[in-house]
Amino acid sequence: MQIEVLYFAAARERANAGSESLTLADGATLTDLIAALNARHPRLEPLWPHIRIAVDEAFVADRAAALSDGATVALIPPVSGG
């Protein structure tokens, strides 16, 4: 299945991309996606405890949640600013 990943703030910097499409096996979960992203972008790994994940514009806390074909997953680390 195809998943669109959107990167924001520090995740964007560490992945060196604003977005990308990934192909995952049918039935893949957020945990599977995270493993695939760690393999592609090892610099993301330290951020995972702090990243909020949204799937199709809804925040998801359960990383065992199944993904569906065509899903859009946004990775949103904490941000600061003034």
PDB file of N, CA, C and O in Angstrom:
ATOM      1  N   MET A   1       0.829  -1.177   0.000  1.00  0.00           N
ATOM      2  CA  MET A   1       0.000   0.000   0.000  1.00  0.00           C
ATOM      3  C   MET A   1       0.880   1.248   0.000  1.00  0.00           C
ATOM      4  O   MET A   1       2.029   1.206   0.439  1.00  0.00           O
ATOM      5  N   GLN A   2       0.343   2.336  -0.486  1.00  0.00           N
ATOM      6  CA  GLN A   2       1.058   3.612  -0.552  1.00  0.00           C
ATOM      7  C   GLN A   2       0.648   4.498   0.611  1.00  0.00           C
ATOM      8  O   GLN A   2      -0.538   4.651   0.903  1.00  0.00           O
ATOM      9  N   ILE A   3       1.636   5.076   1.267  1.00  0.00           N
ATOM     10  CA  ILE A   3       1.436   5.997   2.385  1.00  0.00           C
ATOM     11  C   ILE A   3       2.183   7.284   2.063  1.00  0.00           C
ATOM     12  O   ILE A   3       3.339   7.247   1.640  1.00  0.00           O
ATOM     13  N   GLU A   4       1.531   8.406   2.259  1.00  0.00           N
ATOM     14  CA  GLU A   4       2.173   9.715   2.103  1.00  0.00           C
ATOM     15  C   GLU A   4       2.581  10.193   3.488  1.00  0.00           C
ATOM     16  O   GLU A   4       1.754  10.236   4.399  1.00  0.00           O
ATOM     17  N   VAL A   5       3.853  10.555   3.652  1.00  0.00           N
ATOM     18  CA  VAL A   5       4.366  11.028   4.939  1.00  0.00           C
ATOM     19  C   VAL A   5       4.699  12.511   4.805  1.00  0.00           C
ATOM     20  O   VAL A   5       5.405  12.921   3.883  1.00  0.00           O
ATOM     21  N   LEU A   6       4.183  13.305   5.734  1.00  0.00           N
ATOM     22  CA  LEU A   6       4.465  14.738   5.780  1.00  0.00           C
ATOM     23  C   LEU A   6       5.338  15.017   6.992  1.00  0.00           C
ATOM     24  O   LEU A   6       5.031  14.581   8.102  1.00  0.00           O
ATOM     25  N   TYR A   7       6.416  15.738   6.779  1.00  0.00           N
ATOM     26  CA  TYR A   7       7.362  16.059   7.851  1.00  0.00           C
ATOM     27  C   TYR A   7       7.251  17.527   8.212  1.00  0.00           C
ATOM     28  O   TYR A   7       7.158  18.384   7.333  1.00  0.00           O
ATOM     29  N   PHE A   8       7.262  17.820   9.516  1.00  0.00           N
ATOM     30  CA  PHE A   8       7.192  19.193   9.983  1.00  0.00           C
ATOM     31  C   PHE A   8       8.333  19.471  10.958  1.00  0.00           C
ATOM     32  O   PHE A   8       8.831  18.566  11.628  1.00  0.00           O
ATOM     33  N   ALA A   9       8.736  20.738  11.025  1.00  0.00           N
ATOM     34  CA  ALA A   9       9.724  21.248  11.985  1.00  0.00           C
ATOM     35  C   ALA A   9      10.998  20.389  11.991  1.00  0.00           C
ATOM     36  O   ALA A   9      11.586  20.159  10.934  1.00  0.00           O
ATOM     37  N   ALA A  10      11.429  19.915  13.163  1.00  0.00           N
ATOM     38  CA  ALA A  10      12.682  19.166  13.280  1.00  0.00           C
ATOM     39  C   ALA A  10      12.648  17.873  12.471  1.00  0.00           C
ATOM     40  O   ALA A  10      13.685  17.435  11.973  1.00  0.00           O
ATOM     41  N   ALA A  11      11.483  17.258  12.329  1.00  0.00           N
ATOM     42  CA  ALA A  11      11.386  16.035  11.524  1.00  0.00           C
ATOM     43  C   ALA A  11      11.713  16.336  10.063  1.00  0.00           C
ATOM     44  O   ALA A  11      12.367  15.537   9.393  1.00  0.00           O
ATOM     45  N   ARG A  12      11.263  17.475   9.577  1.00  0.00           N
ATOM     46  CA  ARG A  12      11.563  17.892   8.203  1.00  0.00           C
ATOM     47  C   ARG A  12      13.065  18.079   8.022  1.00  0.00           C
ATOM     48  O   ARG A  12      13.639  17.659   7.017  1.00  0.00           O
ATOM     49  N   GLU A  13      13.685  18.708   8.996  1.00  0.00           N
ATOM     50  CA  GLU A  13      15.133  18.937   8.914  1.00  0.00           C
ATOM     51  C   GLU A  13      15.904  17.623   8.929  1.00  0.00           C
ATOM     52  O   GLU A  13      16.845  17.439   8.157  1.00  0.00           O
ATOM     53  N   ARG A  14      15.500  16.711   9.812  1.00  0.00           N
ATOM     54  CA  ARG A  14      16.238  15.452   9.937  1.00  0.00           C
ATOM     55  C   ARG A  14      15.998  14.510   8.769  1.00  0.00           C
ATOM     56  O   ARG A  14      16.885  13.735   8.410  1.00  0.00           O
ATOM     57  N   ALA A  15      14.820  14.563   8.173  1.00  0.00           N
ATOM     58  CA  ALA A  15      14.536  13.725   7.003  1.00  0.00           C
ATOM     59  C   ALA A  15      15.012  14.392   5.718  1.00  0.00           C
ATOM     60  O   ALA A  15      15.099  13.756   4.668  1.00  0.00           O
ATOM     61  N   ASN A  16      15.321  15.686   5.819  1.00  0.00           N
ATOM     62  CA  ASN A  16      15.741  16.463   4.661  1.00  0.00           C
ATOM     63  C   ASN A  16      14.686  16.406   3.547  1.00  0.00           C
ATOM     64  O   ASN A  16      15.007  16.336   2.361  1.00  0.00           O
ATOM     65  N   ALA A  17      13.418  16.438   3.972  1.00  0.00           N
ATOM     66  CA  ALA A  17      12.311  16.394   3.017  1.00  0.00           C
ATOM     67  C   ALA A  17      11.066  16.942   3.692  1.00  0.00           C
ATOM     68  O   ALA A  17      10.916  16.856   4.911  1.00  0.00           O
ATOM     69  N   GLY A  18      10.180  17.505   2.890  1.00  0.00           N
ATOM     70  CA  GLY A  18       8.895  17.960   3.407  1.00  0.00           C
ATOM     71  C   GLY A  18       7.846  16.869   3.355  1.00  0.00           C
ATOM     72  O   GLY A  18       6.903  16.847   4.145  1.00  0.00           O
ATOM     73  N   SER A  19       8.033  15.957   2.398  1.00  0.00           N
ATOM     74  CA  SER A  19       7.099  14.840   2.265  1.00  0.00           C
ATOM     75  C   SER A  19       7.735  13.759   1.408  1.00  0.00           C
ATOM     76  O   SER A  19       8.718  13.995   0.706  1.00  0.00           O
ATOM     77  N   GLU A  20       7.157  12.577   1.481  1.00  0.00           N
ATOM     78  CA  GLU A  20       7.571  11.478   0.610  1.00  0.00           C
ATOM     79  C   GLU A  20       6.503  10.399   0.627  1.00  0.00           C
ATOM     80  O   GLU A  20       5.700  10.322   1.557  1.00  0.00           O
ATOM     81  N   SER A  21       6.496   9.570  -0.401  1.00  0.00           N
ATOM     82  CA  SER A  21       5.589   8.428  -0.481  1.00  0.00           C
ATOM     83  C   SER A  21       6.370   7.163  -0.185  1.00  0.00           C
ATOM     84  O   SER A  21       7.500   6.990  -0.640  1.00  0.00           O
ATOM     85  N   LEU A  22       5.745   6.278   0.589  1.00  0.00           N
ATOM     86  CA  LEU A  22       6.366   4.999   0.916  1.00  0.00           C
ATOM     87  C   LEU A  22       5.413   3.878   0.550  1.00  0.00           C
ATOM     88  O   LEU A  22       4.193   4.031   0.611  1.00  0.00           O
ATOM     89  N   THR A  23       5.987   2.753   0.170  1.00  0.00           N
ATOM     90  CA  THR A  23       5.206   1.546  -0.069  1.00  0.00           C
ATOM     91  C   THR A  23       5.422   0.617   1.113  1.00  0.00           C
ATOM     92  O   THR A  23       6.555   0.259   1.437  1.00  0.00           O
ATOM     93  N   LEU A  24       4.325   0.228   1.754  1.00  0.00           N
ATOM     94  CA  LEU A  24       4.363  -0.695   2.883  1.00  0.00           C
ATOM     95  C   LEU A  24       3.502  -1.903   2.562  1.00  0.00           C
ATOM     96  O   LEU A  24       2.652  -1.852   1.673  1.00  0.00           O
ATOM     97  N   ALA A  25       3.725  -2.985   3.285  1.00  0.00           N
ATOM     98  CA  ALA A  25       2.923  -4.195   3.107  1.00  0.00           C
ATOM     99  C   ALA A  25       1.486  -3.937   3.558  1.00  0.00           C
ATOM    100  O   ALA A  25       1.248  -3.138   4.464  1.00  0.00           O
ATOM    101  N   ASP A  26       0.546  -4.608   2.932  1.00  0.00           N
ATOM    102  CA  ASP A  26      -0.847  -4.521   3.375  1.00  0.00           C
ATOM    103  C   ASP A  26      -0.931  -4.905   4.841  1.00  0.00           C
ATOM    104  O   ASP A  26      -0.261  -5.839   5.282  1.00  0.00           O
ATOM    105  N   GLY A  27      -1.754  -4.189   5.597  1.00  0.00           N
ATOM    106  CA  GLY A  27      -1.903  -4.466   7.022  1.00  0.00           C
ATOM    107  C   GLY A  27      -0.843  -3.809   7.891  1.00  0.00           C
ATOM    108  O   GLY A  27      -0.791  -4.066   9.094  1.00  0.00           O
ATOM    109  N   ALA A  28       0.003  -2.966   7.309  1.00  0.00           N
ATOM    110  CA  ALA A  28       1.065  -2.307   8.079  1.00  0.00           C
ATOM    111  C   ALA A  28       0.473  -1.387   9.140  1.00  0.00           C
ATOM    112  O   ALA A  28      -0.612  -0.832   8.972  1.00  0.00           O
ATOM    113  N   THR A  29       1.208  -1.242  10.229  1.00  0.00           N
ATOM    114  CA  THR A  29       0.808  -0.384  11.342  1.00  0.00           C
ATOM    115  C   THR A  29       1.723   0.834  11.409  1.00  0.00           C
ATOM    116  O   THR A  29       2.691   0.942  10.657  1.00  0.00           O
ATOM    117  N   LEU A  30       1.402   1.740  12.316  1.00  0.00           N
ATOM    118  CA  LEU A  30       2.298   2.877  12.538  1.00  0.00           C
ATOM    119  C   LEU A  30       3.675   2.408  12.978  1.00  0.00           C
ATOM    120  O   LEU A  30       4.681   3.009  12.600  1.00  0.00           O
ATOM    121  N   THR A  31       3.736   1.348  13.767  1.00  0.00           N
ATOM    122  CA  THR A  31       5.028   0.803  14.186  1.00  0.00           C
ATOM    123  C   THR A  31       5.848   0.363  12.981  1.00  0.00           C
ATOM    124  O   THR A  31       7.058   0.583  12.940  1.00  0.00           O
ATOM    125  N   ASP A  32       5.199  -0.256  12.005  1.00  0.00           N
ATOM    126  CA  ASP A  32       5.891  -0.659  10.777  1.00  0.00           C
ATOM    127  C   ASP A  32       6.392   0.561  10.008  1.00  0.00           C
ATOM    128  O   ASP A  32       7.505   0.564   9.483  1.00  0.00           O
ATOM    129  N   LEU A  33       5.563   1.585   9.949  1.00  0.00           N
ATOM    130  CA  LEU A  33       5.966   2.809   9.268  1.00  0.00           C
ATOM    131  C   LEU A  33       7.163   3.440   9.955  1.00  0.00           C
ATOM    132  O   LEU A  33       8.105   3.872   9.290  1.00  0.00           O
ATOM    133  N   ILE A  34       7.136   3.496  11.286  1.00  0.00           N
ATOM    134  CA  ILE A  34       8.254   4.076  12.032  1.00  0.00           C
ATOM    135  C   ILE A  34       9.538   3.303  11.755  1.00  0.00           C
ATOM    136  O   ILE A  34      10.594   3.910  11.574  1.00  0.00           O
ATOM    137  N   ALA A  35       9.466   1.981  11.719  1.00  0.00           N
ATOM    138  CA  ALA A  35      10.654   1.165  11.423  1.00  0.00           C
ATOM    139  C   ALA A  35      11.180   1.480  10.028  1.00  0.00           C
ATOM    140  O   ALA A  35      12.390   1.596   9.832  1.00  0.00           O
ATOM    141  N   ALA A  36      10.278   1.618   9.058  1.00  0.00           N
ATOM    142  CA  ALA A  36      10.693   1.937   7.685  1.00  0.00           C
ATOM    143  C   ALA A  36      11.328   3.324   7.626  1.00  0.00           C
ATOM    144  O   ALA A  36      12.320   3.528   6.926  1.00  0.00           O
ATOM    145  N   LEU A  37      10.757   4.272   8.362  1.00  0.00           N
ATOM    146  CA  LEU A  37      11.320   5.625   8.363  1.00  0.00           C
ATOM    147  C   LEU A  37      12.663   5.675   9.072  1.00  0.00           C
ATOM    148  O   LEU A  37      13.553   6.415   8.653  1.00  0.00           O
ATOM    149  N   ASN A  38      12.824   4.905  10.133  1.00  0.00           N
ATOM    150  CA  ASN A  38      14.130   4.848  10.812  1.00  0.00           C
ATOM    151  C   ASN A  38      15.201   4.290   9.876  1.00  0.00           C
ATOM    152  O   ASN A  38      16.345   4.743   9.903  1.00  0.00           O
ATOM    153  N   ALA A  39      14.837   3.316   9.055  1.00  0.00           N
ATOM    154  CA  ALA A  39      15.798   2.744   8.109  1.00  0.00           C
ATOM    155  C   ALA A  39      16.197   3.772   7.046  1.00  0.00           C
ATOM    156  O   ALA A  39      17.355   3.827   6.633  1.00  0.00           O
ATOM    157  N   ARG A  40      15.231   4.586   6.608  1.00  0.00           N
ATOM    158  CA  ARG A  40      15.497   5.597   5.574  1.00  0.00           C
ATOM    159  C   ARG A  40      16.162   6.843   6.134  1.00  0.00           C
ATOM    160  O   ARG A  40      17.016   7.450   5.487  1.00  0.00           O
ATOM    161  N   HIS A  41      15.759   7.220   7.350  1.00  0.00           N
ATOM    162  CA  HIS A  41      16.207   8.475   7.958  1.00  0.00           C
ATOM    163  C   HIS A  41      16.602   8.218   9.419  1.00  0.00           C
ATOM    164  O   HIS A  41      15.836   8.549  10.324  1.00  0.00           O
ATOM    165  N   PRO A  42      17.769   7.641   9.663  1.00  0.00           N
ATOM    166  CA  PRO A  42      18.178   7.308  11.034  1.00  0.00           C
ATOM    167  C   PRO A  42      18.183   8.501  11.987  1.00  0.00           C
ATOM    168  O   PRO A  42      18.067   8.324  13.200  1.00  0.00           O
ATOM    169  N   ARG A  43      18.315   9.690  11.461  1.00  0.00           N
ATOM    170  CA  ARG A  43      18.349  10.875  12.321  1.00  0.00           C
ATOM    171  C   ARG A  43      16.988  11.177  12.955  1.00  0.00           C
ATOM    172  O   ARG A  43      16.908  11.994  13.873  1.00  0.00           O
ATOM    173  N   LEU A  44      15.928  10.538  12.483  1.00  0.00           N
ATOM    174  CA  LEU A  44      14.606  10.723  13.087  1.00  0.00           C
ATOM    175  C   LEU A  44      14.464   9.998  14.423  1.00  0.00           C
ATOM    176  O   LEU A  44      13.682  10.413  15.278  1.00  0.00           O
ATOM    177  N   GLU A  45      15.215   8.922  14.599  1.00  0.00           N
ATOM    178  CA  GLU A  45      15.018   8.038  15.745  1.00  0.00           C
ATOM    179  C   GLU A  45      14.946   8.757  17.095  1.00  0.00           C
ATOM    180  O   GLU A  45      14.059   8.431  17.883  1.00  0.00           O
ATOM    181  N   PRO A  46      15.822   9.709  17.408  1.00  0.00           N
ATOM    182  CA  PRO A  46      15.739  10.362  18.718  1.00  0.00           C
ATOM    183  C   PRO A  46      14.460  11.186  18.920  1.00  0.00           C
ATOM    184  O   PRO A  46      14.099  11.509  20.052  1.00  0.00           O
ATOM    185  N   LEU A  47      13.788  11.520  17.835  1.00  0.00           N
ATOM    186  CA  LEU A  47      12.593  12.359  17.949  1.00  0.00           C
ATOM    187  C   LEU A  47      11.326  11.584  18.306  1.00  0.00           C
ATOM    188  O   LEU A  47      10.373  12.180  18.807  1.00  0.00           O
ATOM    189  N   TRP A  48      11.289  10.274  18.062  1.00  0.00           N
ATOM    190  CA  TRP A  48      10.036   9.516  18.196  1.00  0.00           C
ATOM    191  C   TRP A  48       9.339   9.673  19.535  1.00  0.00           C
ATOM    192  O   TRP A  48       8.111   9.746  19.553  1.00  0.00           O
ATOM    193  N   PRO A  49      10.046   9.730  20.657  1.00  0.00           N
ATOM    194  CA  PRO A  49       9.315   9.899  21.924  1.00  0.00           C
ATOM    195  C   PRO A  49       8.548  11.223  22.007  1.00  0.00           C
ATOM    196  O   PRO A  49       7.655  11.370  22.841  1.00  0.00           O
ATOM    197  N   HIS A  50       8.891  12.176  21.153  1.00  0.00           N
ATOM    198  CA  HIS A  50       8.315  13.513  21.228  1.00  0.00           C
ATOM    199  C   HIS A  50       7.369  13.836  20.079  1.00  0.00           C
ATOM    200  O   HIS A  50       6.642  14.827  20.148  1.00  0.00           O
ATOM    201  N   ILE A  51       7.361  13.029  19.030  1.00  0.00           N
ATOM    202  CA  ILE A  51       6.563  13.313  17.837  1.00  0.00           C
ATOM    203  C   ILE A  51       5.107  12.925  18.057  1.00  0.00           C
ATOM    204  O   ILE A  51       4.810  11.849  18.576  1.00  0.00           O
ATOM    205  N   ARG A  52       4.210  13.809  17.660  1.00  0.00           N
ATOM    206  CA  ARG A  52       2.786  13.465  17.586  1.00  0.00           C
ATOM    207  C   ARG A  52       2.525  13.030  16.154  1.00  0.00           C
ATOM    208  O   ARG A  52       3.050  13.616  15.207  1.00  0.00           O
ATOM    209  N   ILE A  53       1.715  12.004  16.011  1.00  0.00           N
ATOM    210  CA  ILE A  53       1.428  11.443  14.696  1.00  0.00           C
ATOM    211  C   ILE A  53      -0.043  11.662  14.380  1.00  0.00           C
ATOM    212  O   ILE A  53      -0.919  11.345  15.185  1.00  0.00           O
ATOM    213  N   ALA A  54      -0.299  12.206  13.204  1.00  0.00           N
ATOM    214  CA  ALA A  54      -1.668  12.355  12.719  1.00  0.00           C
ATOM    215  C   ALA A  54      -1.826  11.488  11.471  1.00  0.00           C
ATOM    216  O   ALA A  54      -0.976  11.494  10.580  1.00  0.00           O
ATOM    217  N   VAL A  55      -2.917  10.754  11.426  1.00  0.00           N
ATOM    218  CA  VAL A  55      -3.248   9.939  10.251  1.00  0.00           C
ATOM    219  C   VAL A  55      -4.536  10.509   9.675  1.00  0.00           C
ATOM    220  O   VAL A  55      -5.570  10.558  10.341  1.00  0.00           O
ATOM    221  N   ASP A  56      -4.448  10.937   8.423  1.00  0.00           N
ATOM    222  CA  ASP A  56      -5.602  11.551   7.754  1.00  0.00           C
ATOM    223  C   ASP A  56      -6.233  12.639   8.620  1.00  0.00           C
ATOM    224  O   ASP A  56      -7.450  12.692   8.797  1.00  0.00           O
ATOM    225  N   GLU A  57      -5.366  13.512   9.158  1.00  0.00           N
ATOM    226  CA  GLU A  57      -5.726  14.719   9.904  1.00  0.00           C
ATOM    227  C   GLU A  57      -6.316  14.465  11.289  1.00  0.00           C
ATOM    228  O   GLU A  57      -6.938  15.360  11.862  1.00  0.00           O
ATOM    229  N   ALA A  58      -6.133  13.267  11.834  1.00  0.00           N
ATOM    230  CA  ALA A  58      -6.580  12.974  13.201  1.00  0.00           C
ATOM    231  C   ALA A  58      -5.402  12.406  13.982  1.00  0.00           C
ATOM    232  O   ALA A  58      -4.743  11.473  13.524  1.00  0.00           O
ATOM    233  N   PHE A  59      -5.133  12.971  15.170  1.00  0.00           N
ATOM    234  CA  PHE A  59      -4.026  12.470  15.978  1.00  0.00           C
ATOM    235  C   PHE A  59      -4.300  11.041  16.424  1.00  0.00           C
ATOM    236  O   PHE A  59      -5.422  10.687  16.787  1.00  0.00           O
ATOM    237  N   VAL A  60      -3.244  10.226  16.388  1.00  0.00           N
ATOM    238  CA  VAL A  60      -3.328   8.818  16.766  1.00  0.00           C
ATOM    239  C   VAL A  60      -2.237   8.548  17.798  1.00  0.00           C
ATOM    240  O   VAL A  60      -1.058   8.784  17.535  1.00  0.00           O
ATOM    241  N   ALA A  61      -2.630   8.054  18.973  1.00  0.00           N
ATOM    242  CA  ALA A  61      -1.662   7.750  20.024  1.00  0.00           C
ATOM    243  C   ALA A  61      -1.205   6.302  19.978  1.00  0.00           C
ATOM    244  O   ALA A  61      -0.095   5.990  20.409  1.00  0.00           O
ATOM    245  N   ASP A  62      -2.043   5.418  19.464  1.00  0.00           N
ATOM    246  CA  ASP A  62      -1.759   3.984  19.433  1.00  0.00           C
ATOM    247  C   ASP A  62      -0.889   3.649  18.230  1.00  0.00           C
ATOM    248  O   ASP A  62      -1.349   3.664  17.089  1.00  0.00           O
ATOM    249  N   ARG A  63       0.366   3.349  18.502  1.00  0.00           N
ATOM    250  CA  ARG A  63       1.289   3.077  17.395  1.00  0.00           C
ATOM    251  C   ARG A  63       1.081   1.696  16.790  1.00  0.00           C
ATOM    252  O   ARG A  63       1.727   1.351  15.801  1.00  0.00           O
ATOM    253  N   ALA A  64       0.192   0.907  17.368  1.00  0.00           N
ATOM    254  CA  ALA A  64      -0.181  -0.384  16.778  1.00  0.00           C
ATOM    255  C   ALA A  64      -1.357  -0.221  15.813  1.00  0.00           C
ATOM    256  O   ALA A  64      -1.838  -1.203  15.247  1.00  0.00           O
ATOM    257  N   ALA A  65      -1.820   1.022  15.624  1.00  0.00           N
ATOM    258  CA  ALA A  65      -2.952   1.281  14.736  1.00  0.00           C
ATOM    259  C   ALA A  65      -2.588   0.916  13.298  1.00  0.00           C
ATOM    260  O   ALA A  65      -1.501   1.226  12.810  1.00  0.00           O
ATOM    261  N   ALA A  66      -3.535   0.246  12.637  1.00  0.00           N
ATOM    262  CA  ALA A  66      -3.332  -0.154  11.239  1.00  0.00           C
ATOM    263  C   ALA A  66      -3.479   1.056  10.322  1.00  0.00           C
ATOM    264  O   ALA A  66      -4.274   1.959  10.579  1.00  0.00           O
ATOM    265  N   LEU A  67      -2.702   1.050   9.262  1.00  0.00           N
ATOM    266  CA  LEU A  67      -2.786   2.086   8.237  1.00  0.00           C
ATOM    267  C   LEU A  67      -3.590   1.541   7.057  1.00  0.00           C
ATOM    268  O   LEU A  67      -3.701   0.329   6.872  1.00  0.00           O
ATOM    269  N   SER A  68      -4.138   2.441   6.277  1.00  0.00           N
ATOM    270  CA  SER A  68      -4.859   2.015   5.084  1.00  0.00           C
ATOM    271  C   SER A  68      -4.190   2.607   3.853  1.00  0.00           C
ATOM    272  O   SER A  68      -3.503   3.626   3.926  1.00  0.00           O
ATOM    273  N   ASP A  69      -4.402   1.957   2.735  1.00  0.00           N
ATOM    274  CA  ASP A  69      -3.816   2.416   1.478  1.00  0.00           C
ATOM    275  C   ASP A  69      -4.250   3.852   1.200  1.00  0.00           C
ATOM    276  O   ASP A  69      -5.431   4.185   1.298  1.00  0.00           O
ATOM    277  N   GLY A  70      -3.287   4.689   0.855  1.00  0.00           N
ATOM    278  CA  GLY A  70      -3.570   6.076   0.537  1.00  0.00           C
ATOM    279  C   GLY A  70      -3.592   7.008   1.733  1.00  0.00           C
ATOM    280  O   GLY A  70      -3.875   8.197   1.584  1.00  0.00           O
ATOM    281  N   ALA A  71      -3.298   6.487   2.921  1.00  0.00           N
ATOM    282  CA  ALA A  71      -3.304   7.321   4.128  1.00  0.00           C
ATOM    283  C   ALA A  71      -2.215   8.390   4.049  1.00  0.00           C
ATOM    284  O   ALA A  71      -1.166   8.195   3.435  1.00  0.00           O
ATOM    285  N   THR A  72      -2.494   9.512   4.686  1.00  0.00           N
ATOM    286  CA  THR A  72      -1.511  10.578   4.847  1.00  0.00           C
ATOM    287  C   THR A  72      -1.147  10.636   6.319  1.00  0.00           C
ATOM    288  O   THR A  72      -2.013  10.795   7.179  1.00  0.00           O
ATOM    289  N   VAL A  73       0.141  10.506   6.602  1.00  0.00           N
ATOM    290  CA  VAL A  73       0.640  10.494   7.971  1.00  0.00           C
ATOM    291  C   VAL A  73       1.517  11.729   8.168  1.00  0.00           C
ATOM    292  O   VAL A  73       2.491  11.931   7.442  1.00  0.00           O
ATOM    293  N   ALA A  74       1.163  12.549   9.153  1.00  0.00           N
ATOM    294  CA  ALA A  74       1.932  13.754   9.454  1.00  0.00           C
ATOM    295  C   ALA A  74       2.734  13.521  10.732  1.00  0.00           C
ATOM    296  O   ALA A  74       2.207  13.030  11.730  1.00  0.00           O
ATOM    297  N   LEU A  75       4.001  13.876  10.685  1.00  0.00           N
ATOM    298  CA  LEU A  75       4.893  13.766  11.842  1.00  0.00           C
ATOM    299  C   LEU A  75       5.132  15.168  12.382  1.00  0.00           C
ATOM    300  O   LEU A  75       5.724  16.017  11.716  1.00  0.00           O
ATOM    301  N   ILE A  76       4.653  15.391  13.617  1.00  0.00           N
ATOM    302  CA  ILE A  76       4.661  16.735  14.168  1.00  0.00           C
ATOM    303  C   ILE A  76       5.422  16.739  15.497  1.00  0.00           C
ATOM    304  O   ILE A  76       4.866  16.376  16.534  1.00  0.00           O
ATOM    305  N   PRO A  77       6.691  17.148  15.465  1.00  0.00           N
ATOM    306  CA  PRO A  77       7.455  17.253  16.705  1.00  0.00           C
ATOM    307  C   PRO A  77       7.051  18.534  17.442  1.00  0.00           C
ATOM    308  O   PRO A  77       6.430  19.420  16.855  1.00  0.00           O
ATOM    309  N   PRO A  78       7.403  18.630  18.722  1.00  0.00           N
ATOM    310  CA  PRO A  78       7.120  19.876  19.430  1.00  0.00           C
ATOM    311  C   PRO A  78       7.862  21.042  18.774  1.00  0.00           C
ATOM    312  O   PRO A  78       8.980  20.878  18.284  1.00  0.00           O
ATOM    313  N   VAL A  79       7.251  22.179  18.768  1.00  0.00           N
ATOM    314  CA  VAL A  79       7.883  23.364  18.197  1.00  0.00           C
ATOM    315  C   VAL A  79       7.919  24.458  19.238  1.00  0.00           C
ATOM    316  O   VAL A  79       7.121  24.466  20.176  1.00  0.00           O
ATOM    317  N   SER A  80       8.830  25.364  19.074  1.00  0.00           N
ATOM    318  CA  SER A  80       8.892  26.533  19.951  1.00  0.00           C
ATOM    319  C   SER A  80       9.126  27.748  19.088  1.00  0.00           C
ATOM    320  O   SER A  80       9.532  27.636  17.932  1.00  0.00           O
ATOM    321  N   GLY A  81       8.881  28.853  19.628  1.00  0.00           N
ATOM    322  CA  GLY A  81       9.079  30.081  18.865  1.00  0.00           C
ATOM    323  C   GLY A  81       8.429  31.249  19.577  1.00  0.00           C
ATOM    324  O   GLY A  81       7.867  31.119  20.664  1.00  0.00           O
ATOM    325  N   GLY A  82       8.524  32.368  18.936  1.00  0.00           N
ATOM    326  CA  GLY A  82       7.980  33.541  19.587  1.00  0.00           C
ATOM    327  C   GLY A  82       7.069  34.316  18.713  1.00  0.00           C
ATOM    328  O   GLY A  82       6.531  35.340  19.134  1.00  0.00           O
TER     329      GLY A  82
END
